[in-house]
Amino acid sequence: MGYESSLSLRELNDRIAILRDNIRQLIEQAAGASGAEIEERISARIEQQNAELEKLLNARDALSGE
């Protein structure tokens, strides 16, 4: 695990909220995007944000003993 293992529960929750908002915004952008290249970039960014979110969720679960 990376930096996320050194974060407090509050910091993890804050970053999780930020990532969820980023993903929501990217999905909105994707809905309004036209062109395969733009859609691919947004899709790649969503995948990256989801992977980061998963790491943070796992770190939060480990920290809270779930």
PDB file with one MODEL, atoms N, CA, C and O in Angstrom:
MODEL        1
ATOM      1  N   MET A   1       0.844  -1.165   0.000  1.00  0.00           N
ATOM      2  CA  MET A   1       0.000   0.000   0.000  1.00  0.00           C
ATOM      3  C   MET A   1       0.895   1.235   0.000  1.00  0.00           C
ATOM      4  O   MET A   1       2.011   1.192   0.517  1.00  0.00           O
ATOM      5  N   GLY A   2       0.422   2.315  -0.565  1.00  0.00           N
ATOM      6  CA  GLY A   2       1.207   3.530  -0.680  1.00  0.00           C
ATOM      7  C   GLY A   2       0.891   4.526   0.399  1.00  0.00           C
ATOM      8  O   GLY A   2       0.670   4.165   1.555  1.00  0.00           O
ATOM      9  N   TYR A   3       0.869   5.774   0.017  1.00  0.00           N
ATOM     10  CA  TYR A   3       0.632   6.872   0.952  1.00  0.00           C
ATOM     11  C   TYR A   3      -0.670   6.729   1.722  1.00  0.00           C
ATOM     12  O   TYR A   3      -0.787   7.235   2.838  1.00  0.00           O
ATOM     13  N   GLU A   4      -1.649   6.047   1.141  1.00  0.00           N
ATOM     14  CA  GLU A   4      -2.955   5.967   1.790  1.00  0.00           C
ATOM     15  C   GLU A   4      -2.892   5.265   3.139  1.00  0.00           C
ATOM     16  O   GLU A   4      -3.780   5.459   3.970  1.00  0.00           O
ATOM     17  N   SER A   5      -1.868   4.456   3.378  1.00  0.00           N
ATOM     18  CA  SER A   5      -1.757   3.767   4.659  1.00  0.00           C
ATOM     19  C   SER A   5      -1.312   4.704   5.780  1.00  0.00           C
ATOM     20  O   SER A   5      -1.422   4.352   6.954  1.00  0.00           O
ATOM     21  N   SER A   6      -0.813   5.890   5.436  1.00  0.00           N
ATOM     22  CA  SER A   6      -0.363   6.832   6.460  1.00  0.00           C
ATOM     23  C   SER A   6      -1.401   7.916   6.745  1.00  0.00           C
ATOM     24  O   SER A   6      -1.136   8.828   7.529  1.00  0.00           O
ATOM     25  N   LEU A   7      -2.569   7.831   6.127  1.00  0.00           N
ATOM     26  CA  LEU A   7      -3.605   8.841   6.309  1.00  0.00           C
ATOM     27  C   LEU A   7      -4.513   8.490   7.484  1.00  0.00           C
ATOM     28  O   LEU A   7      -4.731   7.318   7.791  1.00  0.00           O
ATOM     29  N   SER A   8      -5.032   9.517   8.128  1.00  0.00           N
ATOM     30  CA  SER A   8      -6.004   9.300   9.199  1.00  0.00           C
ATOM     31  C   SER A   8      -7.353   8.941   8.577  1.00  0.00           C
ATOM     32  O   SER A   8      -7.560   9.100   7.374  1.00  0.00           O
ATOM     33  N   LEU A   9      -8.252   8.462   9.408  1.00  0.00           N
ATOM     34  CA  LEU A   9      -9.589   8.118   8.927  1.00  0.00           C
ATOM     35  C   LEU A   9     -10.270   9.342   8.323  1.00  0.00           C
ATOM     36  O   LEU A   9     -10.921   9.242   7.283  1.00  0.00           O
ATOM     37  N   ARG A  10     -10.123  10.484   8.964  1.00  0.00           N
ATOM     38  CA  ARG A  10     -10.728  11.716   8.431  1.00  0.00           C
ATOM     39  C   ARG A  10     -10.140  12.080   7.065  1.00  0.00           C
ATOM     40  O   ARG A  10     -10.872  12.449   6.147  1.00  0.00           O
ATOM     41  N   GLU A  11      -8.816  11.976   6.939  1.00  0.00           N
ATOM     42  CA  GLU A  11      -8.171  12.282   5.656  1.00  0.00           C
ATOM     43  C   GLU A  11      -8.637  11.319   4.567  1.00  0.00           C
ATOM     44  O   GLU A  11      -8.882  11.723   3.430  1.00  0.00           O
ATOM     45  N   LEU A  12      -8.753  10.052   4.926  1.00  0.00           N
ATOM     46  CA  LEU A  12      -9.243   9.064   3.962  1.00  0.00           C
ATOM     47  C   LEU A  12     -10.663   9.415   3.522  1.00  0.00           C
ATOM     48  O   LEU A  12     -10.965   9.401   2.328  1.00  0.00           O
ATOM     49  N   ASN A  13     -11.529   9.728   4.474  1.00  0.00           N
ATOM     50  CA  ASN A  13     -12.912  10.075   4.137  1.00  0.00           C
ATOM     51  C   ASN A  13     -12.975  11.325   3.267  1.00  0.00           C
ATOM     52  O   ASN A  13     -13.782  11.395   2.340  1.00  0.00           O
ATOM     53  N   ASP A  14     -12.134  12.306   3.559  1.00  0.00           N
ATOM     54  CA  ASP A  14     -12.094  13.517   2.737  1.00  0.00           C
ATOM     55  C   ASP A  14     -11.667  13.197   1.309  1.00  0.00           C
ATOM     56  O   ASP A  14     -12.278  13.675   0.353  1.00  0.00           O
ATOM     57  N   ARG A  15     -10.633  12.399   1.165  1.00  0.00           N
ATOM     58  CA  ARG A  15     -10.145  12.054  -0.179  1.00  0.00           C
ATOM     59  C   ARG A  15     -11.140  11.184  -0.936  1.00  0.00           C
ATOM     60  O   ARG A  15     -11.285  11.311  -2.152  1.00  0.00           O
ATOM     61  N   ILE A  16     -11.823  10.305  -0.216  1.00  0.00           N
ATOM     62  CA  ILE A  16     -12.857   9.475  -0.840  1.00  0.00           C
ATOM     63  C   ILE A  16     -13.974  10.366  -1.380  1.00  0.00           C
ATOM     64  O   ILE A  16     -14.453  10.158  -2.495  1.00  0.00           O
ATOM     65  N   ALA A  17     -14.386  11.351  -0.596  1.00  0.00           N
ATOM     66  CA  ALA A  17     -15.443  12.269  -1.041  1.00  0.00           C
ATOM     67  C   ALA A  17     -14.995  13.052  -2.271  1.00  0.00           C
ATOM     68  O   ALA A  17     -15.778  13.252  -3.199  1.00  0.00           O
ATOM     69  N   ILE A  18     -13.749  13.489  -2.282  1.00  0.00           N
ATOM     70  CA  ILE A  18     -13.223  14.231  -3.430  1.00  0.00           C
ATOM     71  C   ILE A  18     -13.208  13.351  -4.673  1.00  0.00           C
ATOM     72  O   ILE A  18     -13.623  13.783  -5.748  1.00  0.00           O
ATOM     73  N   LEU A  19     -12.733  12.123  -4.528  1.00  0.00           N
ATOM     74  CA  LEU A  19     -12.689  11.215  -5.676  1.00  0.00           C
ATOM     75  C   LEU A  19     -14.084  10.909  -6.205  1.00  0.00           C
ATOM     76  O   LEU A  19     -14.299  10.870  -7.416  1.00  0.00           O
ATOM     77  N   ARG A  20     -15.020  10.693  -5.305  1.00  0.00           N
ATOM     78  CA  ARG A  20     -16.393  10.420  -5.747  1.00  0.00           C
ATOM     79  C   ARG A  20     -16.960  11.607  -6.518  1.00  0.00           C
ATOM     80  O   ARG A  20     -17.663  11.425  -7.511  1.00  0.00           O
ATOM     81  N   ASP A  21     -16.658  12.818  -6.067  1.00  0.00           N
ATOM     82  CA  ASP A  21     -17.113  14.006  -6.783  1.00  0.00           C
ATOM     83  C   ASP A  21     -16.408  14.117  -8.142  1.00  0.00           C
ATOM     84  O   ASP A  21     -17.038  14.462  -9.141  1.00  0.00           O
ATOM     85  N   ASN A  22     -15.114  13.827  -8.177  1.00  0.00           N
ATOM     86  CA  ASN A  22     -14.381  13.842  -9.446  1.00  0.00           C
ATOM     87  C   ASN A  22     -14.989  12.858 -10.439  1.00  0.00           C
ATOM     88  O   ASN A  22     -15.171  13.181 -11.613  1.00  0.00           O
ATOM     89  N   ILE A  23     -15.297  11.666  -9.963  1.00  0.00           N
ATOM     90  CA  ILE A  23     -15.878  10.638 -10.836  1.00  0.00           C
ATOM     91  C   ILE A  23     -17.241  11.098 -11.349  1.00  0.00           C
ATOM     92  O   ILE A  23     -17.558  10.920 -12.526  1.00  0.00           O
ATOM     93  N   ARG A  24     -18.044  11.687 -10.468  1.00  0.00           N
ATOM     94  CA  ARG A  24     -19.357  12.202 -10.885  1.00  0.00           C
ATOM     95  C   ARG A  24     -19.200  13.258 -11.978  1.00  0.00           C
ATOM     96  O   ARG A  24     -19.933  13.249 -12.967  1.00  0.00           O
ATOM     97  N   GLN A  25     -18.253  14.157 -11.797  1.00  0.00           N
ATOM     98  CA  GLN A  25     -18.019  15.200 -12.792  1.00  0.00           C
ATOM     99  C   GLN A  25     -17.522  14.622 -14.118  1.00  0.00           C
ATOM    100  O   GLN A  25     -17.926  15.075 -15.189  1.00  0.00           O
ATOM    101  N   LEU A  26     -16.654  13.630 -14.041  1.00  0.00           N
ATOM    102  CA  LEU A  26     -16.150  12.994 -15.262  1.00  0.00           C
ATOM    103  C   LEU A  26     -17.274  12.284 -16.009  1.00  0.00           C
ATOM    104  O   LEU A  26     -17.315  12.311 -17.239  1.00  0.00           O
ATOM    105  N   ILE A  27     -18.178  11.655 -15.280  1.00  0.00           N
ATOM    106  CA  ILE A  27     -19.311  10.982 -15.919  1.00  0.00           C
ATOM    107  C   ILE A  27     -20.193  12.012 -16.625  1.00  0.00           C
ATOM    108  O   ILE A  27     -20.680  11.769 -17.729  1.00  0.00           O
ATOM    109  N   GLU A  28     -20.395  13.159 -15.983  1.00  0.00           N
ATOM    110  CA  GLU A  28     -21.178  14.227 -16.617  1.00  0.00           C
ATOM    111  C   GLU A  28     -20.478  14.726 -17.886  1.00  0.00           C
ATOM    112  O   GLU A  28     -21.126  14.974 -18.903  1.00  0.00           O
ATOM    113  N   GLN A  29     -19.162  14.867 -17.815  1.00  0.00           N
ATOM    114  CA  GLN A  29     -18.406  15.291 -18.994  1.00  0.00           C
ATOM    115  C   GLN A  29     -18.529  14.263 -20.109  1.00  0.00           C
ATOM    116  O   GLN A  29     -18.688  14.616 -21.278  1.00  0.00           O
ATOM    117  N   ALA A  30     -18.453  12.998 -19.741  1.00  0.00           N
ATOM    118  CA  ALA A  30     -18.530  11.931 -20.739  1.00  0.00           C
ATOM    119  C   ALA A  30     -19.881  11.951 -21.433  1.00  0.00           C
ATOM    120  O   ALA A  30     -19.970  11.698 -22.634  1.00  0.00           O
ATOM    121  N   ALA A  31     -20.931  12.252 -20.681  1.00  0.00           N
ATOM    122  CA  ALA A  31     -22.270  12.288 -21.269  1.00  0.00           C
ATOM    123  C   ALA A  31     -22.384  13.398 -22.312  1.00  0.00           C
ATOM    124  O   ALA A  31     -23.124  13.265 -23.287  1.00  0.00           O
ATOM    125  N   GLY A  32     -21.659  14.475 -22.109  1.00  0.00           N
ATOM    126  CA  GLY A  32     -21.740  15.585 -23.042  1.00  0.00           C
ATOM    127  C   GLY A  32     -20.623  15.612 -24.069  1.00  0.00           C
ATOM    128  O   GLY A  32     -20.584  16.501 -24.919  1.00  0.00           O
ATOM    129  N   ALA A  33     -19.724  14.659 -24.001  1.00  0.00           N
ATOM    130  CA  ALA A  33     -18.561  14.650 -24.901  1.00  0.00           C
ATOM    131  C   ALA A  33     -18.923  14.089 -26.264  1.00  0.00           C
ATOM    132  O   ALA A  33     -19.800  13.236 -26.409  1.00  0.00           O
ATOM    133  N   SER A  34     -18.221  14.596 -27.238  1.00  0.00           N
ATOM    134  CA  SER A  34     -18.357  14.022 -28.573  1.00  0.00           C
ATOM    135  C   SER A  34     -16.964  13.808 -29.133  1.00  0.00           C
ATOM    136  O   SER A  34     -16.066  14.629 -28.951  1.00  0.00           O
ATOM    137  N   GLY A  35     -16.812  12.721 -29.795  1.00  0.00           N
ATOM    138  CA  GLY A  35     -15.521  12.372 -30.362  1.00  0.00           C
ATOM    139  C   GLY A  35     -14.882  11.244 -29.581  1.00  0.00           C
ATOM    140  O   GLY A  35     -14.833  11.263 -28.351  1.00  0.00           O
ATOM    141  N   ALA A  36     -14.394  10.267 -30.314  1.00  0.00           N
ATOM    142  CA  ALA A  36     -13.840   9.063 -29.698  1.00  0.00           C
ATOM    143  C   ALA A  36     -12.626   9.371 -28.830  1.00  0.00           C
ATOM    144  O   ALA A  36     -12.463   8.779 -27.763  1.00  0.00           O
ATOM    145  N   GLU A  37     -11.779  10.284 -29.274  1.00  0.00           N
ATOM    146  CA  GLU A  37     -10.563  10.589 -28.517  1.00  0.00           C
ATOM    147  C   GLU A  37     -10.896  11.199 -27.160  1.00  0.00           C
ATOM    148  O   GLU A  37     -10.296  10.832 -26.149  1.00  0.00           O
ATOM    149  N   ILE A  38     -11.832  12.111 -27.135  1.00  0.00           N
ATOM    150  CA  ILE A  38     -12.235  12.744 -25.877  1.00  0.00           C
ATOM    151  C   ILE A  38     -12.876  11.714 -24.960  1.00  0.00           C
ATOM    152  O   ILE A  38     -12.578  11.674 -23.766  1.00  0.00           O
ATOM    153  N   GLU A  39     -13.749  10.887 -25.505  1.00  0.00           N
ATOM    154  CA  GLU A  39     -14.405   9.859 -24.708  1.00  0.00           C
ATOM    155  C   GLU A  39     -13.401   8.877 -24.131  1.00  0.00           C
ATOM    156  O   GLU A  39     -13.551   8.445 -22.988  1.00  0.00           O
ATOM    157  N   GLU A  40     -12.377   8.516 -24.903  1.00  0.00           N
ATOM    158  CA  GLU A  40     -11.350   7.595 -24.422  1.00  0.00           C
ATOM    159  C   GLU A  40     -10.545   8.216 -23.286  1.00  0.00           C
ATOM    160  O   GLU A  40     -10.226   7.539 -22.308  1.00  0.00           O
ATOM    161  N   ARG A  41     -10.217   9.491 -23.409  1.00  0.00           N
ATOM    162  CA  ARG A  41      -9.469  10.167 -22.342  1.00  0.00           C
ATOM    163  C   ARG A  41     -10.292  10.234 -21.063  1.00  0.00           C
ATOM    164  O   ARG A  41      -9.778   9.979 -19.974  1.00  0.00           O
ATOM    165  N   ILE A  42     -11.557  10.572 -21.195  1.00  0.00           N
ATOM    166  CA  ILE A  42     -12.429  10.646 -20.015  1.00  0.00           C
ATOM    167  C   ILE A  42     -12.580   9.259 -19.403  1.00  0.00           C
ATOM    168  O   ILE A  42     -12.537   9.112 -18.181  1.00  0.00           O
ATOM    169  N   SER A  43     -12.754   8.252 -20.234  1.00  0.00           N
ATOM    170  CA  SER A  43     -12.891   6.885 -19.748  1.00  0.00           C
ATOM    171  C   SER A  43     -11.634   6.445 -18.996  1.00  0.00           C
ATOM    172  O   SER A  43     -11.734   5.817 -17.942  1.00  0.00           O
ATOM    173  N   ALA A  44     -10.470   6.763 -19.521  1.00  0.00           N
ATOM    174  CA  ALA A  44      -9.213   6.408 -18.863  1.00  0.00           C
ATOM    175  C   ALA A  44      -9.097   7.129 -17.523  1.00  0.00           C
ATOM    176  O   ALA A  44      -8.632   6.551 -16.540  1.00  0.00           O
ATOM    177  N   ARG A  45      -9.511   8.365 -17.486  1.00  0.00           N
ATOM    178  CA  ARG A  45      -9.458   9.141 -16.247  1.00  0.00           C
ATOM    179  C   ARG A  45     -10.433   8.567 -15.206  1.00  0.00           C
ATOM    180  O   ARG A  45     -10.111   8.505 -14.020  1.00  0.00           O
ATOM    181  N   ILE A  46     -11.605   8.157 -15.648  1.00  0.00           N
ATOM    182  CA  ILE A  46     -12.572   7.532 -14.736  1.00  0.00           C
ATOM    183  C   ILE A  46     -11.991   6.241 -14.168  1.00  0.00           C
ATOM    184  O   ILE A  46     -12.121   5.982 -12.971  1.00  0.00           O
ATOM    185  N   GLU A  47     -11.359   5.438 -15.000  1.00  0.00           N
ATOM    186  CA  GLU A  47     -10.742   4.191 -14.536  1.00  0.00           C
ATOM    187  C   GLU A  47      -9.664   4.469 -13.497  1.00  0.00           C
ATOM    188  O   GLU A  47      -9.566   3.768 -12.489  1.00  0.00           O
ATOM    189  N   GLN A  48      -8.855   5.496 -13.748  1.00  0.00           N
ATOM    190  CA  GLN A  48      -7.788   5.859 -12.810  1.00  0.00           C
ATOM    191  C   GLN A  48      -8.372   6.326 -11.481  1.00  0.00           C
ATOM    192  O   GLN A  48      -7.882   5.950 -10.416  1.00  0.00           O
ATOM    193  N   GLN A  49      -9.404   7.134 -11.547  1.00  0.00           N
ATOM    194  CA  GLN A  49     -10.040   7.640 -10.336  1.00  0.00           C
ATOM    195  C   GLN A  49     -10.713   6.501  -9.560  1.00  0.00           C
ATOM    196  O   GLN A  49     -10.668   6.482  -8.330  1.00  0.00           O
ATOM    197  N   ASN A  50     -11.331   5.562 -10.267  1.00  0.00           N
ATOM    198  CA  ASN A  50     -11.951   4.407  -9.609  1.00  0.00           C
ATOM    199  C   ASN A  50     -10.910   3.529  -8.926  1.00  0.00           C
ATOM    200  O   ASN A  50     -11.153   3.019  -7.832  1.00  0.00           O
ATOM    201  N   ALA A  51      -9.750   3.346  -9.558  1.00  0.00           N
ATOM    202  CA  ALA A  51      -8.678   2.553  -8.954  1.00  0.00           C
ATOM    203  C   ALA A  51      -8.174   3.222  -7.683  1.00  0.00           C
ATOM    204  O   ALA A  51      -7.948   2.550  -6.677  1.00  0.00           O
ATOM    205  N   GLU A  52      -7.998   4.526  -7.719  1.00  0.00           N
ATOM    206  CA  GLU A  52      -7.563   5.266  -6.543  1.00  0.00           C
ATOM    207  C   GLU A  52      -8.625   5.195  -5.438  1.00  0.00           C
ATOM    208  O   GLU A  52      -8.298   5.035  -4.262  1.00  0.00           O
ATOM    209  N   LEU A  53      -9.882   5.314  -5.826  1.00  0.00           N
ATOM    210  CA  LEU A  53     -10.981   5.209  -4.864  1.00  0.00           C
ATOM    211  C   LEU A  53     -10.969   3.845  -4.186  1.00  0.00           C
ATOM    212  O   LEU A  53     -11.146   3.755  -2.971  1.00  0.00           O
ATOM    213  N   GLU A  54     -10.765   2.802  -4.949  1.00  0.00           N
ATOM    214  CA  GLU A  54     -10.722   1.443  -4.394  1.00  0.00           C
ATOM    215  C   GLU A  54      -9.598   1.317  -3.366  1.00  0.00           C
ATOM    216  O   GLU A  54      -9.801   0.723  -2.307  1.00  0.00           O
ATOM    217  N   LYS A  55      -8.428   1.861  -3.657  1.00  0.00           N
ATOM    218  CA  LYS A  55      -7.309   1.825  -2.711  1.00  0.00           C
ATOM    219  C   LYS A  55      -7.679   2.531  -1.408  1.00  0.00           C
ATOM    220  O   LYS A  55      -7.425   2.021  -0.317  1.00  0.00           O
ATOM    221  N   LEU A  56      -8.283   3.710  -1.541  1.00  0.00           N
ATOM    222  CA  LEU A  56      -8.650   4.466  -0.350  1.00  0.00           C
ATOM    223  C   LEU A  56      -9.735   3.761   0.455  1.00  0.00           C
ATOM    224  O   LEU A  56      -9.692   3.764   1.685  1.00  0.00           O
ATOM    225  N   LEU A  57     -10.699   3.164  -0.219  1.00  0.00           N
ATOM    226  CA  LEU A  57     -11.752   2.415   0.479  1.00  0.00           C
ATOM    227  C   LEU A  57     -11.151   1.228   1.236  1.00  0.00           C
ATOM    228  O   LEU A  57     -11.541   0.947   2.369  1.00  0.00           O
ATOM    229  N   ASN A  58     -10.213   0.543   0.611  1.00  0.00           N
ATOM    230  CA  ASN A  58      -9.558  -0.586   1.272  1.00  0.00           C
ATOM    231  C   ASN A  58      -8.751  -0.116   2.472  1.00  0.00           C
ATOM    232  O   ASN A  58      -8.755  -0.766   3.517  1.00  0.00           O
ATOM    233  N   ALA A  59      -8.059   1.008   2.328  1.00  0.00           N
ATOM    234  CA  ALA A  59      -7.266   1.550   3.441  1.00  0.00           C
ATOM    235  C   ALA A  59      -8.187   1.963   4.587  1.00  0.00           C
ATOM    236  O   ALA A  59      -7.873   1.732   5.755  1.00  0.00           O
ATOM    237  N   ARG A  60      -9.326   2.576   4.252  1.00  0.00           N
ATOM    238  CA  ARG A  60     -10.284   2.988   5.286  1.00  0.00           C
ATOM    239  C   ARG A  60     -10.848   1.764   5.997  1.00  0.00           C
ATOM    240  O   ARG A  60     -10.982   1.763   7.221  1.00  0.00           O
ATOM    241  N   ASP A  61     -11.180   0.720   5.236  1.00  0.00           N
ATOM    242  CA  ASP A  61     -11.703  -0.501   5.845  1.00  0.00           C
ATOM    243  C   ASP A  61     -10.665  -1.125   6.779  1.00  0.00           C
ATOM    244  O   ASP A  61     -11.009  -1.592   7.865  1.00  0.00           O
ATOM    245  N   ALA A  62      -9.405  -1.133   6.362  1.00  0.00           N
ATOM    246  CA  ALA A  62      -8.347  -1.696   7.185  1.00  0.00           C
ATOM    247  C   ALA A  62      -8.154  -0.882   8.456  1.00  0.00           C
ATOM    248  O   ALA A  62      -7.940  -1.438   9.534  1.00  0.00           O
ATOM    249  N   LEU A  63      -8.230   0.431   8.325  1.00  0.00           N
ATOM    250  CA  LEU A  63      -8.053   1.323   9.479  1.00  0.00           C
ATOM    251  C   LEU A  63      -9.201   1.196  10.466  1.00  0.00           C
ATOM    252  O   LEU A  63      -8.995   1.257  11.678  1.00  0.00           O
ATOM    253  N   SER A  64     -10.405   1.021   9.949  1.00  0.00           N
ATOM    254  CA  SER A  64     -11.556   0.929  10.839  1.00  0.00           C
ATOM    255  C   SER A  64     -11.841  -0.501  11.295  1.00  0.00           C
ATOM    256  O   SER A  64     -12.782  -0.746  12.050  1.00  0.00           O
ATOM    257  N   GLY A  65     -11.024  -1.434  10.831  1.00  0.00           N
ATOM    258  CA  GLY A  65     -11.145  -2.825  11.276  1.00  0.00           C
ATOM    259  C   GLY A  65     -12.230  -3.624  10.607  1.00  0.00           C
ATOM    260  O   GLY A  65     -12.662  -4.645  11.144  1.00  0.00           O
ATOM    261  N   GLU A  66     -12.684  -3.190   9.452  1.00  0.00           N
ATOM    262  CA  GLU A  66     -13.751  -3.924   8.741  1.00  0.00           C
ATOM    263  C   GLU A  66     -13.188  -5.025   7.898  1.00  0.00           C
ATOM    264  O   GLU A  66     -13.939  -5.740   7.234  1.00  0.00           O
TER     265      GLU A  66
ENDMDL
END
